Amino acid sequence: MNLADGASIKDNKKDDYMNQVLQLMDRFSDSDMTKLQVEVEGFKVSLQRETKEMIEVAHAGQLKTVDMVPINQTQIVSVNPETIECTTSNHEKQVKAPLVGTFYSSNEPGGKPFVSVGDTVKKGQPLCIIEAMKVMNEIESPYEGVVKEIKVQNEEAVGFDQLLMILE
Amino acid sequence: MLRKILIANRGEIAVRIIRACKEMGIETVAIFSTADHRGLHVDLADEAICVGSARVQDSYLNMNNILSAAVATGCDAIHPGFGFLSENSTFAALTEELGLKFIGPKGTVIDHMGNKSKAREMMIEAGIPVVPGSDGLVQTIKQGKEIASQIGYPVLVKASAGGGGRGMRIIRNEEEFADLFQTAKLEAKMAFGDDSMYLEKFIENPRHIEFQILADQFGNVIHLFDRDCSVQRRNQKVIEEAPSPVLDAKTRDKMGEIAVRAAKTVGYENAGTIEFLLDKHHNFYFIEMNTRIQVEHPITEMITGIDLIKEQIKIASGQPLAFKQVDVKISGHAMECRINAENPSQNFKPSPGQIVTLNIPSGLGVRVDTSVYQGYHIPPFYDSMVGKLIVHGLDRQEAIAKMKRSLEELVVEGIETNIDFQYAIMEHPKFIENDYDTSFIQKHMHELEVI
């Protein structure tokens, strides 16, 4: 870690900052963030992940991958005065609607939903149903993963390409 | 009254329909392709649903997705606008089958009128004057040549499933018959998926005059007078005006009566347009019926004070017409200039792109129907219309003055448009003197050329 040129930090504060920065690094590592810059009284830290945008987009089993890169490396970059910035990464697995219709979370009214947030799903596992013109279309998971977010509600009208769920 | 309508269209007509619905307290659902998510109609509607990717086949012509969207959002009706699926009888029938009201005539009527050759036959039977032509379809070139000799050259070969000026060729003599017939046939196959052709006598330099009709579900049919759409380029309308400056009261009444009779003959419902050609001797002939609301409907609204989209919705809701023929009167004179994203100096090449600066004219009797806004990107996948500039004055002279003034105020920067071209037409002596027909633009192209 480099301190900004010309900065002088009193020793008793230095430990505090070090602890805070170590905490920040931990939190950053565990998070989805790709970039974090913090300025505290002349003590500036910039954390950044080397990662390309990675979005997996699927239409009912048809997997199209755009730039997959492992995101385990954390790199501490230079120190610059910046206000706090935060960006979310795009390494999510998005499940989008391949057709237009009504979204059902289960295959019977009031029944148990196919999946809930936190469930682990296999590739090919049914996630939901989209009904179009009285035909019930099961939407299968294009990936293996854990359901992170369900973006639509039961019986909601969904359009082409609409984001249904995010897996990770 | 209908409760919730899906607008199966895009651009300015979608905005137009949404506006009428809002004023009537009707909920609206807009559809859009992935290329149209920034469309104004998407913002204005109560709900919007993506129906497919950019290509029209995937989205605006995608019956399954559009019908699914209507059902999924709980609509009780679909307004098809113009173009796209508005004259698709299958779509109209499917809509009804799903228990939704199609805002327009029945699928069978669309079928009959969409088949231009069949429509001609029905009109002949009803005693309505038609352009002399073939008795039904022309099956072979040999047959075509025989009929053409009988009718007398020049003749027009037309696609039975056609519209919008495509699948049509002028044939001036027997030598060029075979080639042009084939070309027209091929164009028809490509554009409409149907290469059935018929022949008509080509009326040289006619005026194109059409009558607006409204028909309710109870057999009441009235006309809302005429529109003169003779300023055309390659069979595409450029300027329309109402009423036609060449019709005397007697001819107007006669044509109006025939337009109503034509609509009644086919059992028409909702808004429609009967197209006529007027030759130099003021004989008029039926050429076709358009079973939809038309692009140029605003000029009829300006001279009659009647909101045609609202009337469409009321008719579809099962209401009888609120007025009789005697109640409809012409007031003043209206004109419309179609403003397109095209470059007149490069053969009207389409010019999609971003509108960097936009200034819309206004004032008494100035109306702009558009869906563009400053910063909007015109996508390259659809038609090039930017908007319609409509004016209404006490008489034709005032209408022209208002149009010129409004064209001067209208600023659309970032793309090429035909604004200057329209202005040149407004200043052209032949147009001002009302001495023009469908050959006007072609004849005077050099004088209309703008740098």
Interface residues (C-beta under 8 A of the other chain):
Chain A: L99 V100 G101 T102 E131 A132 M133 A157 V158 G159 F160 D161 Q162
Chain B: T34 E47 A48 I49 C50 V51 G52 S53 S59 N64 N65 I66 L67 S68 A69 V71 A72 T73 G74 L98
